[in-house]
Every structure is written in structure tokens, then in C-alpha cells.
Amino acid sequence: MRLPKRAELSEEQEEFLMEAPLDSSVICVGPPGTGKTVLALYRAAVLARKNMKSDLVMHSRLLNRYVKRSLEELEIDVDTKTWHSWVYSHWRKGNGSFRIPQHSNYNPNFDKAIELISQEKPLRPQGLYWEHLIIDEGQDFPRSFYLFLMVMSHSKSIVQDRPKPVVAVFADENQRMEEEKNSTISDIKTYLPGAGFYTVTENYRNTASIALLASHFYVGMSTGLPDIPEHRPGKVPVIRKFDSLEKEMESIVRWLNNNEDLSAGIIVENTRVQSRVASAIKPLAQAKGLKVQKYKSGGNVDTIDFYSRGTITIVCHHSCKGLEFDGVFIPQVQHYQHDGVNEEFLKMKMYVMISRARTHLQLSFTDCSEPPSILKLFPASNEEALKWDI
């Protein structure tokens, strides 16, 4: 992650850092590339320098890994966790070995937990207190999680005579990736009553061409679209057909070999496609002295290197949230099924994946007797938002 210096922040970002209260909850919303994670990190830095304890919570382990260097650059000691890790460890502080109720493994039953808190069942309720909780990608947290936070923050046995716990949420409901496990901005507002509300709109990540294509998949959620950065026109994204998976992978290796100082990310539909892509590209990349790494949920995130030159990172679409690469490649798009039933969430997936790219974007497919059905969602060749090379 490229962390801008404080002097490089925009007027609206600086306004948030200067005006958002530290003693009450806030919500900051904005489309992809507008610097929400940057603001979450800087808010943690401000709190740390005032000797206020904060927990920085993110949805995935991979995103936690991604921001690690930025925390080091800020020279702050902040406790960063995934939301699962925070929930389970926080519950233990008030309940010891009595585990939080679950619907299934790693699926907390917040309604039951709220019932136990209301009945004053926690063994050490004061242990459930927190000072500042900073939540990034807040739209990916279930709405019952926010109700859980609200109940704890209003419990006299938890808060006692201390200041009310503070929550800061950074979110974009356009970037929801799972249909059943998410919250809208309205949900978050409901469970953080009275929270200050801020927006960021300036796109720092994408070229104008990439931002234009991403906007084609916008489904109209309240966060809105980022401003198109007309001062960074960039190359028009391309959709390409290849005769084979090997040819498809050769195009990616060729791009990075010619641009070794840049970063390359490959985003795929699922772990099965990820394995095929990794197996095909590794020998081609190694022949050019390039490194290939992949991450899937539950894997060892500590081995992932986002900063070394000549590295290709392969992730599934549900793990790409919050990441960004100079060049993004979305191969094997024929595996994204377009049946019209879940079209809105398929558009959201494309919106999120496309907006990971800073300057170069290629979508592609192979092994098809006819064009994949998902191409029906893409802009036509005469719209100039996408170059068709099929």
C-alpha cells in the first residue's frame, strides 16, 4: 500500500482528520480509491499519539497484511485484527473460557450474545469495554455485529464510569461482495445513532479510463461514484480472447517483465481457477526471473509479499477488497456465471475487481466455443470504455 504523506492528503481527507471528533463515533463513506483505508490508518495514528488505545479491525487477514508496512511508516503501535479475531478475543476478555455463542464455526450468534449481555451473564463485564474501535470495509460486517457493538457501548455494567466507547466506520456499500453477510450505510447509521457522517469522493487510485469502466458496473448504492480523474487519462482497459490458458498467462508475464518496477495482481473467481492459473503461470514467470504467490482464505498470510519487484499475486475475488496493484488481470472470466438472478452482486464483484487497478487492466477468457455470458454486462465496443480484442 502506498501511504501518502499527511501534506499530500486532499482537502476533504484533511477535513475529516481535522474535524471528526475523537470522543464520539463517526462514519466515513466513499467509493473505491478515495482513501478510506488511509484515513483509518491516520485516525489510528492520531489516537496513538494522544496515548489513546485503539483497535483497527479489518474484514480479512490479507488486508491486515497489506497495511502492515503503512503502520510501520506511521511508527505507531496499533492492535490490528480481523473482525473474527477481534470478536472472539474481545468476548474472552469479559467471559474467560465461555465462548461466544455461534451459529456455526466462525459464525458468531450476535443475537444470543446480546441476550447474554442484557441478562448480565458475562463474568467480567468490564472486560468488554474498549476505547476506540476503527473498522475498515465496514460494509462487509453483518448488521448484527453493529447491534452487538451498540448494546455493549450502552451497557452500564460494561462502561461503568468510563467514557462511552467510540467506533469509527469506513465503508462503501457498493463494494459488498457477499449477498447475505453485509451491512448497508443505513444499517450502520441505525446502530451508531448520532455518529458524525463524512464523505470522500476524490479518486486517487485509478486512471480515468479504469474509473470509467468501473462506473459501468455501478449499481446505484448510496455511496455514489468517485470523481473521474480526468487529469490521469490512461490506457483503455481491454477484454481479450486467447486460444489457451498458457497464451493468456504469457500476456501477464510479458507485461510484468516489461514493467518490473510495477506490481501485478491476478483476480480469479474461485480456488479451483486460482490453482489452474498458478500452475500455468509459474513456469512462465520463473523463466523470466519473476515470482508468483497466491493466497486463499485460511492460508499463511505472513508469506505474502506486496512490496518486492517482479511479483505476481493471485487472489480470489472475495480476497481482493482493499488491495490495489499497478496492473490488474482478470483472466478466465468465463467462470463468472451470468444467469440474471444475482446480476446486481455480479456487477458489484466486477466493480470491486476493476477498481483494484491503478494504471493497467486486462480481462480475458479462453476455451470457449462462444463468448461467455458475462460479456453481456460489459460496455459495447462503441462506448469507448472497453477495448474489445476478441
N, C-alpha and C positions, 0 to 999 in steps of 0.2 A: 504494500500500500504506500502511495506517495502522500506523505503528510505535509500539507502546506504550512509555511511559517505563519505565525499569527498576523503579521503585517500583510500577508497575501490573501487574507480572507475577504469575502465580499462584504458590502455594506449590510445586507440582510443577515449574513452569518455573524458579523460583529455586533449587530443589534441584538441578536439572541444572546450572545455571550455577555454583553454589557447589561441587558435589561431583564433577562429571565431570572426570576427570584431563585435564591438558593434555599430558602426556608419554606417553600411550598411547591407543590407538584406542577409540572409543565408537560405539554405535548408539543412536539415539533414534527411537522409533516412536510414531505416534499418528494417529487418524483426521483427516479434513478439519476445518479450522477450529480446531485445537488449538494452533497457534502454532509449528509445527516450523520454518518459514522464519524466524520471529522469533528463535528460538533459534540457528539457523545464523548469522544476522547478528550477534547478540550474542556468540557464541563467536568470530567473526572480530574483533569489536571488542576483546574481552579479549586475544586474541593480539597484536593490533596495538599495544595499549598496553603490552604487555610486550616490544615490539620483536621479536616472533616473526613470521616470514613465513608467510602462509597464502594458499592459492588457494581461492577459492569457486567451485565448479563446479555448474552447473545444467543441466537437460536441454535447455532451449530458449532461443533468443535473446530471445523475448518475455518470458520470466520474468526474464532478466537485465536487460532494460529496466525491468521492473516494479519491481525492488528498488533501482534506481539512486538515487532520492531518499532512501530509507531509509539507504543507505550515506553519503550526504551529511549526513543528520541526525546520524549517529553520528560524523561527522568522522574517518573512517578511510580510509586508502589501502590498499584490498584489491584484489588482482588477481582480477576475476570473469570467468569464461569459460563457454561452453557446453562440454559434455563432449567433443564433437568437436574443438573448438578446443583444449581442454587436451591431449587425447591427441596430436594432431598436432604441436602446438608443443612439448610435453614430449619426444616422441620425437626431434624435431630437436635438442634440447639434447644428446642423447647420440649422435646418429647423423648430424648435419650434413644433407647433401642426400640421404642414403639414407633414402627414405620408408618409413614403417611399412607392412608387408605389408597387403594389402586383399583382401577377397572381391570387392568392387566399390567404386565411388566412394563415399567417406564411410561405408564399412562395413569397419572395421579387422578384420584377421585376427589376433586376440589370441593364438590358439594358436601361430601361426607366429612372432609377435613374442616370445612366451615361449620358444620353441625357440631363437631367436637370442640371447636374453639368457642362457639356460642354456649356450649354446656360447661365451659371452663374445665375441660378434661386435660389439657396439656400439663405435664408435670412441672415444668418451669416456664410459665408463660412469658416471663421477662426475656427469655432467650429468643423469642420470636420477634424481638424488636430489631429494626435496622435504622440507620441514619439516612443514608441516601442510596437509592436503587436506580441505576441507569439502565434502560432497556433499549437495545438496538434491534431493528427489524421487528418492531412490536406488533405488526400485523400478523406475524406468524405464531403468536402465542394465543392459546384458546381464551375465549371471553371469560370462562370460569376462573382462569388464572387471575384476571384483573379483579373479579369479585372477591377472590381469596385475599388479594392484597388489601382491598378496601376494608374487608372485615377485620383483618389483623391491625390495620392502621387506626381503626376506630375502637379497638378493644382496650378498655381501661386496664385490664389485668396485664396486657402486653405493654402498652405505652407507659402506664403508671404516671409518674410526674415528669417524664421526659418530653422533649419537643416531638410533635407529630412526625412520623416517618414520611420522607419525601420520595416521590417517584418522578423520574423524567423518562418519557417515552418518545422514541424516534421511529416514525412509521410511514409507510406508503401502502395503502390498501390495494393499489394497482399491482403490487408485487406479491400478492398472495399466491402460494404455489400448491397448497393442498386444500381441496374444497371443503373438507369437514373440520380442519384444525386451523382456524384463523379468527381474527377479530377485525371488524370494521373500525374506522375512526370514530363513528358514532358509539360503538360499543365501549371503546376506550374512554371517551368523554363521559359516558354514563357512569363508569366505575371509578373515575377520577374527578368527581364533581368539584367545580371551582378551579380546575387546573388552568394555568395560563396557556394560551394557544398561539403558536408561531408557525410560520410557513417559510420555506426556502424554495426558490424557483430557478435559479441560475444553474445551467448545466456546465459543469467543469470537466466532465469525463469524455463525452463523445464529440466527434466531429459533427458538423451539421448534417452530412449525408446519413450517418448512422442514426442520429437522433430523429431524422425524418422517417426512416424506415421503422424505427421502434414505435413512433407515433401512429403508424398504420395499424398496430395491434392494440392500441389503447382502447379500453372497453368502457370508458366514461365514469370511472370511480371518482370520488370527491377530491382526491389529492390533486388531480389535474395532470397536465403535461408540463415538462420543463421547457424553458425558453429554448428555441433553436439557436445554437451558437453560430450565427451566420459568419462570424469572423474566422471560423475554422471550417472551411468548406469540406475538404477531404474527398477521398475516392468513394465512388458509389459502391455500396455493397453488391455482391454478386451471388447468384444461385447457379450452380454448375452441376452438370451430369457427367459422371465418369464411367468408363467401361468396367472398372473393377475397383475393389477396396484398395488394392495396392496403389493404383493410379491416384485415387483420392488422397491417400496418405502421402504420396510423393509430393503433391502440391503443397501440403502443410510443411513438410521438411524443407522443401525448396524455399518457401517464404522465410522460415526462421534462419536457414543457412545464409540467406542474403541479408538478414537483419538481426544478427546475433546479439546486438545490444538491446533488442526489444524482447517482450515477453509474449508467449503464445499459450492460449488456453483452448482446449477442445471440450465441448459440452455435448453430452450424448443423452439419449432417452433413458437407458437403464444399465444395470451392471453387466448384462449379457452383451449388449452392444459395446460397452466400455472394454470388456475383455477382448473382444474381436479387434477393436480398433487398436488397443495397446499391443496386441500380438503382431498386428500388421505393421505398425509404425516403428516399433523398437529397432528392428534390424536396419531399417532405412535411416533412422536418426543416428544410431551408433556409427554407421558408416561415414557420417558427416561430423562425428565428434559431438553430437547433441545428446542431451539427457532427456529421458522420458520418465515421468512419475504419474501415478494415478492415486486417487483417493476415493474410497467408498465408505459409507456410514459404518461406524464400528471399527474402522481400520486405525492404524497407528498414525495419528496426525503429526506427531513430532518429527517424522521423517520428511514431511513436505517442506520444500524449499521454494519460496516465492521470489527470491532475490538473485539467484545465480544466473549468469548469462547462459544462453543456449539451452534453455529448459522448456520442455513441453509438458503442460499439466493437463491431465484428463480427469474430468469430474462428470457426474451425472447432474441432470438439470436441477434436481432438488438441493444440490450442494453448492450451486454457483452463486446463490444470493449474497450480495455484499462484496463479491470479488470483482476484479477488473484486470484486463490484460490489454496490451497494445494490439495484438491480433487475436481475434476470436474466430474459431472454426466450429461450425455446427454440421457435422457430417451425418450421413445415414438418416436423413430426415424422413425417409420412407417408413421409419419405425414409429413416427408420431401419427397415431390414427385419428383421422378426422371423420367422425360419424354424425356430426351435427348436434349430438346430445350434450356434450360438455365443451362446446365451442368456445364459450367465454373463458374457461380456465385454460384451454389450449392456447388461446390468444395471449393470456397472461403469461404463460410459460415462454412463448416467443418474445414477448415484450421484455421479460426479465433477461433472457439469454442474450438477445441482441444488444441490450443496453450495457452488457459487460465489456463491450469492445470500445477501446479508445480511438483507434485510427483505421483498423482494417477488419473487415468482416466478410467471411465466406460461408455460405450454406451450400450443401451438396448432397447428392444421392447417387446410388449405384444399383445394379441388379434389378432393374425394373423394366417390365415389358411395356408399361405405360407410366406416365408421370404420377408420382404419389398424390394421394387425395388431399394432403395438407396444402399442396400448392394452390388450391382453390382459395385459400385465405391470404395468399401473397398479393401484393400490388401488381397490376398488369405491367407489361414491358413499356407501354406508352406513358406510364405515370412517372417515370424517371426516378423513382425511389429505389428501384432494384434493377440491376443489370441481369438479364436472362442469358445464360450461356449454356443452353441445352440443345 
